[in-house]
Amino acid sequence: MAKKIAPAAIQCLKDALTNVYWSKSELRSFLLHTLSDHAVLARLNWEDYRRISSRH
């Protein structure tokens, strides 16, 4: 069964990640090591600003 995460919790996580990981390369590295589904990362535009990339 898939776990549901509240939208407010996801927004808080996005905000936290963009504050903790200043550079996109650090953010991407963290996500690569913590996410089991790497297809999520393929959908992000890593050429855009870090805050915009993390919104998706």
PyMOL commands that set and color helices and strands:
alter all, ss='L'
color gray80, all
select helices_A, chain A and resi 7-20+24-34+39-42+50-55
alter helices_A, ss='H'
color red, helices_A
deselect
rebuild
show_as cartoon
